[in-house]
């Protein structure tokens, strides 16, 4: 899976080693913010996480088309 690399490039080039995040994680974090208003009291929270990563994956796929 293409995770888009480092969202914020780090000195070693390994975002996980340096405490950074991938572009996929960054996109998912942004996407979930847009989903929060749709959260219902009985909504399973993991469904929102799944949807956020689906959005992030779609964003990465679209981004790859233009590289």
GUNU-909213 format. One line per field, with one value per residue (C-alpha): residue in one letter; x, y, z; residue number from 0; chain. Coordinates in steps of 0.02 Angstrom, whole numbers, always signed. Layout:
BEGIN
type	a | ...
px	X | ...
py	Y | ...
pz	Z | ...
seq	NUM | ...
mol	A | ...
This chain:
BEGIN
type	x | x | x | x | x | x | x | x | x | x | x | x | x | x | x | x | x | x | x | x | x | x | x | x | x | x | x | x | x | x | x | x | x | x | x | x | x | x | x | x | x | x | x | x | x | x | x | x | x | x | x | x | x | x | x | x | x | x | x | x | x | x | x | x | x | x | x
px	+0 | +62 | +54 | +115 | +279 | +313 | +189 | +328 | +497 | +618 | +807 | +823 | +689 | +591 | +437 | +392 | +566 | +566 | +390 | +314 | +163 | +131 | +34 | -102 | -118 | -117 | -256 | -358 | -338 | -403 | -545 | -608 | -629 | -755 | -847 | -866 | -1024 | -1109 | -1066 | -1222 | -1228 | -1246 | -1125 | -983 | -829 | -723 | -839 | -781 | -598 | -628 | -715 | -575 | -445 | -554 | -556 | -368 | -338 | -448 | -350 | -185 | -250 | -306 | -142 | -44 | -137 | -60 | +119
py	+0 | +172 | +277 | +434 | +440 | +560 | +701 | +802 | +740 | +696 | +696 | +506 | +485 | +366 | +457 | +319 | +315 | +504 | +513 | +581 | +524 | +467 | +567 | +433 | +461 | +649 | +640 | +523 | +641 | +785 | +680 | +622 | +802 | +823 | +667 | +715 | +819 | +660 | +559 | +494 | +444 | +260 | +262 | +137 | +249 | +127 | +155 | +335 | +282 | +159 | +293 | +419 | +298 | +259 | +446 | +457 | +311 | +395 | +556 | +464 | +375 | +538 | +620 | +479 | +512 | +686 | +646
pz	+0 | -44 | +113 | +25 | +120 | +261 | +289 | +366 | +304 | +442 | +455 | +445 | +312 | +424 | +491 | +613 | +687 | +709 | +778 | +617 | +521 | +344 | +217 | +229 | +417 | +392 | +262 | +373 | +521 | +415 | +343 | +513 | +566 | +427 | +482 | +665 | +638 | +574 | +729 | +815 | +998 | +952 | +805 | +813 | +818 | +719 | +569 | +565 | +571 | +429 | +326 | +361 | +294 | +143 | +106 | +134 | +15 | -117 | -95 | -117 | -273 | -350 | -303 | -387 | -551 | -559 | -512
seq	0 | 1 | 2 | 3 | 4 | 5 | 6 | 7 | 8 | 9 | 10 | 11 | 12 | 13 | 14 | 15 | 16 | 17 | 18 | 19 | 20 | 21 | 22 | 23 | 24 | 25 | 26 | 27 | 28 | 29 | 30 | 31 | 32 | 33 | 34 | 35 | 36 | 37 | 38 | 39 | 40 | 41 | 42 | 43 | 44 | 45 | 46 | 47 | 48 | 49 | 50 | 51 | 52 | 53 | 54 | 55 | 56 | 57 | 58 | 59 | 60 | 61 | 62 | 63 | 64 | 65 | 66
mol	A | A | A | A | A | A | A | A | A | A | A | A | A | A | A | A | A | A | A | A | A | A | A | A | A | A | A | A | A | A | A | A | A | A | A | A | A | A | A | A | A | A | A | A | A | A | A | A | A | A | A | A | A | A | A | A | A | A | A | A | A | A | A | A | A | A | A
